[in-house]
């Protein structure tokens, strides 16, 4: 049956050719399909526990009213609630309308908290037991993420009096399910308009990409956003717009921050819709989607009316999604339809002599009969549909397309535009890409790569190793948790002799040359064997029998944690000591370590997956540190061929999980250990000849002062892009007397003792320094409003979530506000936004504070893509906050960070470490 679909593809001349394309599609998509399936198995049936605390919503409303009063005393009491933001008003309305229980999420200091919180807000029900039964659940009535609030419709009697409760949610498999369905749909029933996608899986030397027609579709007086041809870079932007409209398959736009990618997208959308094309705009983040909508429908734009008459947009997304901007929410399907329905109703009602059809329509609108049919008709009439790559599936017909593809009910989109393509993987892109003809890819490979959960990567590589090998890696890991001088002897407890034999401990002796002593009933060990062994292996009985001979400094390993603790009490006289690791700075003892036999602090697959991620992040640098570490963790007992195969398999997982679609199309991704010669586009990228006709690069930046762009232009773009347009320095002049340059460094040093004790990724000294700077800056902004919009937009961007939480607490105290992300003092002409750097891509601000946090290690600060995004957000002023001496002179692996520090002269350093 599938073969018939391939025979109908454009350019397919025979059954043999159709069969060949089908086989290549199957083998090309199979690794992605297997990768997603393994991830689904990992999370299916899992539950997440979240702790909630009961709150009084009226008390929160009163506090917020008082905050508004502090901001503007002229606002009357009954008007203050109207000043609340849109989503908070909706949340209050839902809570008051229904009898709800309002809770606040208790913030926990763990790595997964933010991810779990996000999953809770995206759920529609919670459970009161980890067993997940349909009899013990409550529907979520509403959420307000900025305050971590959630409203539940039901509570069991046992929990009615409790101020704090624990709830559970299921792991959501929706995204992975839809990606897998999209892969299956493309493989089993490709449509004629999917021919471009299938070419990515074929040998690129034999795939034909026709040259584009050399015709200019747009006349000089037809341009809307790109009118000024004298503006640097406009000629390339115009070229790409023409390319996007004429290409039969792909067009790729690459450009550094502030180069006009969003403006180009807006022009493409307008010109395409003007030519009766239907456009689908997608991105991995809500920010990227909303940026385009906000630019399109900016009512200060001179051609706003022309755009409004031409474009009918629909924004797909949940109504209570706080990530969707205020302006974009007006175009959300439900809101927009209600608004348009009211307009139609008022128009017909005011007609003196309506027709029969108009009367019928008026009756339908009044009684709300057949309104679903009208709503779907309205949805079909939209010529611009926007949403995230996965969120777009909430569109009724796009969501149905994947499941009922064979019916062909949906007319394909003429143009699919993917923005911020550097953050989108191939499989994620595929979900929306299968719905249309032309694929327009926009992004920058030197900005942040896709976010990938390390657990998903771990689940894909865990089967590469034999179970017994994991034990050996565990035992070797135990040896490595302490310094070499203090390596402990390990006591392994296992009562089952057959299991001891099957675990093949001889690997430790044969391969690693590590001495082992087996405790056996019939042959007592010698003192030299016991005290010379690194691992002592025996059962509870043999350990009890020879307890007087055992060394004192033993690290305990057992299959059962309770069994280990019981052993300590049952065996009288057994004196198990643990090494006290005395650091000359800390003088601190390590707590006793217990390891389960088949589990460890870091599984082999986990140790590989996070290093694989870091190795990918550093792919544009000369740092091979993590690649070397991965190779060190490949078992030495494997043959040369088996080692190479294992490294190849790991590299293949890297290709499936980490690269973005724009990087695959431009450069491809091939394993270093591969012997395969299949030259697909996903492996090797487009040929140079194809890129000449389907790729353009924007080189000029219009965002930041030349002092700010200097370092990233030199280090990330090799002077080939991020080139300053003329007069940008004059336009971005910032006359704040405290800063002598547009890039400054606040030198904040955490005491060395505190640095080594601090295990969290936060830094209270940097947080205090930023608040002090804000106070001083506030005095200046009061009398120096922004030259264009009065209010200065200040962004505080930490690299770590833990630092963001710390800064939020300080900002809430300083501004006397419960806000989560945005803090405003209108009378002081200041708006402060707090956000981790990874979520700020696509944003910009007038003044940016970067909090580096680290004082004892580099972490992921050395990632060139992340550093590029961090350094290119500011328009007027960039302030880097951190320990300058540590990053400049300490021995660490990042030459890039050293060069950044040394690029800022001593005259532009403000020292906080002297107690200012």
LOVEX-712492 format. One record per residue (C-alpha): residue in one letter; x, y, z. Coordinates in steps of 0.2 Angstrom, whole numbers, plus 5000, padded with zeros to 4 digits. Layout:
! residues N
AXYZ...
This chain:
! residues 916
X500050005000X501450125005X502250094988X500850184979X501150344988X502950344982X502450314964X501350474965X502850574970X503450714958X504850654946X504650474950X504650384933X504550194938X504150074952X505950034955X506350214958X504850224970X505450074979X507250134980X506550304988X505450205000X506950095006X508050255008X506650345018X506350185029X508250175033X508450355035X507050385047X507250215057X508650285069X507550435073X506050325076X507050205087X507750355097X505950425100X505250245105X506650225118X506250395125X504350345126X504750185135X505850285148X504450405153X502850295150X501950275167X503150375177X502450505189X503150665196X502950725214X502650905218X502350995235X500951125236X500551255250X498851325253X498651515250X497351645252X497051715235X496151875242X497751915253X498751895237X497552015228X497652145242X499652135241X499552165223X498352315225X499552385237X501052365225X500052465212X499652595225X501452615229X501852635210X500452755207X499452835221X498252915210X497452745205X495852725214X495552565224X494152485213X495252525198X496752435204X496152255200X495952315182X497852355182X498252175185X498952085170X497851985158X498151815164X498051855183X496351935180X495751775171X496451665185X495551775198X493951765188X494051575187X494451555206X492951665211X491751585199X492051415205X492351345222X494251315221X495651275232X497151385228X498951325231X500651385228X502051275222X503451255235X505051295227X506351155230X508151165227X508351025215X508951015196X507250955190X506151075199X505851205185X505551065173X504250975184X503451145187X503251175169X502450995167X501251035181X500651195172X500451105156X499350965164X497450965165X497350855181X498350805196X498250645207X498350625226X499250455225X500750395215X499750245209X498750365198X496950305200X495550385192X494650395209X495950505217X496250655206X495750835204X495550945188X496651095187X495451245186X496751375182X498651415184X499651575186X501451535183X502251705188X501651675206X501751485205X499851475209X498751335204X496851315208X496151135211X494351095209X494350955222X495250895238X494950735247X494350745265X495950695273X496850845264X495550975268X496351035284X498151015277X499151175273X500451075263X500050925252X500950825239X500150795222X500750685207X500650715188X500950595174X502450615163X501750685147X502050585132X501050695120X502650775111X503550615108X501950525102X501650665089X503450665083X503350475081X501750485072X502450615061X503950505057X502750355053X501650465042X503050525031X503750355030X502050265026X501050395016X502150535009X501150664999X501750744983X502150904993X503350805004X504550774990X505750904997X505850815014X506150645006X507650714996X508550745013X508650555015X509350514998X511050514991X511350704988X512450664973X510950594964X509650714970X509150854958X508851024965X508351144951X509051314949X507851454954X507151564941X508151734939X506551844941X506151984953X504351954958X504252114969X504352294962X505252434971X503552514976X502852354983X504052324997X503352355015X504652325028X506252335016X505852505008X507552585012X508752505000X510152625006X510052535023X511552415025X511052235022X509352275014X509952204997X510252035004X508652035013X507652074997X508651934988X508051815001X506251865000X506251834982X507151664984X505851614997X504451654985X505151564970X506051414978X505151244975X505851164991X507051255003X507751425007X508951455021X509251625029X510751645041X511151795051X511951855068X510951945082X510152105077X510352075058X508552095053X507951905052X506251955059X506052095048X506451985033X505151855039X503851995040X504152045022X504051865016X502351835025X501651995018X502251965000X501651785001X499951815007X499751954994X500051824981X498651714989X499851594998X499451515015X500851535027X501251425043X502451515055X503251395068X504751415080X505351315095X504951455107X503451565110X504551715110X505151695092X503351675086X502651825095X504151935090X503551915072X501751945076X502152105086X503252175072X501852135059X500552215069X501452365076X500152505075X501452635074X502052565058X501652675043X500852535033X499952455047X498252475039X498852385023X499552245034X497952235044X496852225028X497952085020X498451965034X497151865044X498251785058X497851645070X498951615085X498851435091X499151405110X498251385127X497251535132X498151535149X499851515143X500851655151X502251635138X501151705125X501351895124X499952025127X499852075109X499951895102X498551835113X497351945104X497551835089X497351675099X496051565091X494751575105X494951765108X495051815090X493551715085X492451785099X493051965094X492651935075X490951845080X490452005090X490952115075X489852005063X488452005075X488452195077X488652225058X487152115053X486052185068X486352365061X485752315044X484052385039X483652245026X484652095030X484551955017X483951775022X485651715023X486151855035X484651825046X485051635047X486851685052X486251805065X485051675072X486551555073X487651675082X486251725094X485851555099X487551485098X486951345086X488151265074X489451385080X490851245079X490551245061X490751435059X492251435070X493151295059X492651395044X493451555051X494951455056X495151395038X495051565031X496551625041X498051655029X499351655043X499351515056X500751535070X501251425084X502751325092X503351175082X502351055094X500951175100X500351205082X499551025083X498251105094X497551175077X496151045074X496551005056X498451005058X498250885073X497150775063X498250775048X499550665056X498250535061X497150535045X498450585032X497750465019X496150555018X497050715013X495750835021X496950975024X497551085010X499451095012X500251265017X501151355003X502451415014X503151345030X504351465040X505351405054X506151545065X507551515078X508051355068X509551335078X508451275093X507451145083X507950965080X507550875063X506250765071X505350915080X505451015063X504650865054X502950885064X502551045055X503651015039X502550875033X501050995031X501751105017X502651135001X504051265003X505151255018X505951425024X507351395037X507951555047X509251555061X511051565066X512051405070X513151505082X511751535094X510951415106X510751235100X509151135104X508751095122X508850905125X508550805141X510050705146X508950565152X508250545134X510050525128X510450405142X509050285138X509650275120X511450225125X511150115140X510849955130X512649975122X513449905137X513249735145X512549735163X514149665170X515149805163X514049925172X514649845188X516449865184X516150045180X515350065196X516749995206X517950105196X516850255200X516950215218X518850225217X518750395209X517650485221X519150515232X520850585229X522150465223X523150475239X521550425249X520750295238X519750175249X519649985249X517949935244X516949795253X515649715242X514249615250X513349485240X512549325247X512249235231X513849145226X513149115208X512849305206X514649335211X515249215198X514149285185X514749465188X516449425181X517549515194X519049445185X518849595173X519549705186X521049595188X521449555170X521049725162X521349855176X522649755186X521649785202X521949665216X520449575223X520149465238X518749335238X518149285256X517749105256X517148985270X518348845266X519948945263X520449085275X521249245267X522949295272X523249465280X524349515265X522849475253X521549565263X522649725266X523349725248X521649715240X520649855232X519049755232X518549635246X517049525240X516049405251X514349365259X513749425276X514249255284X516049265277X516249445282X515649405299X516849255300X518349365295X517849525303X519349535314X520549535299X519649665289X520549835287X519649985295X519550105280X518150015270X516850085258X515349985258X514449915242X512949815243X511349765233X510149825246X510449985256X509449925271X510449765271X512049865272X511349965287X510749805295X512449725293X513249865303X512149825318X512049635316X513949595315X514649645332X516349715332X516349755314X517149925313X516850005297X517650175295X517550295280X518950405275X518950585280X519450685266X520350845273X520450985261X521751115267X520451255263X518851165270X519451045284X517750965280X517350775281X516450685268X514950595273X514950405273X514650335256X513550185252X513350115235X512149995229X512849855219X511849885203X511550075205X512850205207X512950395209X513250405190X512750265179X513950235164X512550295152X512350455162X514150485163X514250475144X512650575140X513150735149X514850725142X514150695125X513050855127X514550955133X515650895118X514250945106X514151125114X516051145111X516051075093X516551255087X518051265099X519751165099X519251085116X519250895115X519250875133X517550785134X517850685119X519450615127X518450585143X517150485133X518450375126X519250345143X517550275148X517450145134X517849985143X519649925140X519249745138X518349775122X519249735106X519849875094X518449845082X517149835096X517749995104X517650085087X515850015085X515350075102X516050255099X515150255082X513550205090X513750345103X514150475089X512550415080X511550455096X512350625096X511850655078X509950605082X509850705098X510850875097X511050955080X509751085074X508951065057X509851225051X511551145055X511150985047X510651075031X512151185030X513551075037X512750905040X513350785054X514350635052X515150515065X517050525066X517050335067X515850295052X516350195037X514750215028X514750315012X512950365010X513050545006X511350605012X511050795016X510750755034X512450675035X513450805024X512350955021X511851035005X513151044991X513951214988X513051234972X511351204980X511751324994X512251464982X510451464975X509551424992X510551515006X510951695010X511851765025X511451935033X513152015039X512652185046X511952215064X510752355069X510552315088X512052355098X513452485101X515052445092X515952415109X514752275113X514852195096X516752195095X517152035104X515751925098X516151985080X517951935081X517751775091X516151695085X515951765067X517751785062X517451965056X516251905042X514651945051X513952055065X514752205056X514152375063X513052485052X513652665050X513152775065X512552635076X513752705090X512952875089X511252795090X511652695105X512552825115X512352805134X512852945145X512852865162X514352935170X514752785181X515152675166X516652735155X516352605141X514852515134X515552355141X516052355159X516552225172X515952215190X517352125199X516452025213X517451905222X516651775233X517851725248X518851575244X518151475259X516351515253X516751465235X517251295240X515851265252X514551325239X513951175230X512451265222X512551365206X512151535215X513151685221X512451795234X513851925232X513451945214X511651965217X511952105230X513152195218X511852195205X510452265217X511752405222X512052445204X510152455200X509952575215X511252695207X510552675190X508852715196X509352885202X510052925185X508552855175X507352965185X507953115177X508553035161X507152945152X507452835137X507652945121X506252845112X505052765124X505452845141X505652685150X507352595150X507252405148X508552325159X508852135158X509752035172X510351875164X511151735176X511851585168X511051465181X509251445187X509851435205X510551615203X508951665195X507951615210X509151705222X509051865211X507151855211X507051855230X508152005230X507152095217X505552055225X506152135241X506852285232X505352325221X504152265235X503252155222X502751975221X503151975202X504051825195X504951895180X504652085176X504852225189X504352395185X504552575192X503652685179X504052845188X505852805188X505852765170X506452585173X505852405169X506852265175X506752085167X507451935175X507851775165X509051645162X510151665147X509551505138X507751575138X508251755132X508751705115X507651815103X507551955116X508552115118X508652245131X509452425133X510552375148X511052195152X511852125168X512651955165X512951855181X514351725179X514151645196X515651525196X517151545207X517851375208X517451295191X516951345173X515351245171X514551275154X515151455153X516351405140X515051355127X515351475113X513551475107X512851515125X514151655127X513751725110X511951745115X512351815132X513551955125X512352005111X510752045120X511252225125X510852385114X511652525125X512652445139X513352275144X513852245162X514752075166X514752025184X515951895191X517651855198X518851935185X520451865193X519751685192X519151695174X520751785168X522151695177X521551535185X522051375176X520451315167X520051245150X519251405142X520351515133X518851605126X518351665144X520151725147X520151825131X518451895136X519151955152X520752025145X519752115131X519052235145X520352355151X520652395169X519852565167X518152485164X518252375179X517252415195X517852325210X516652265223X517752145231X518552285242X516952305251X516252455241
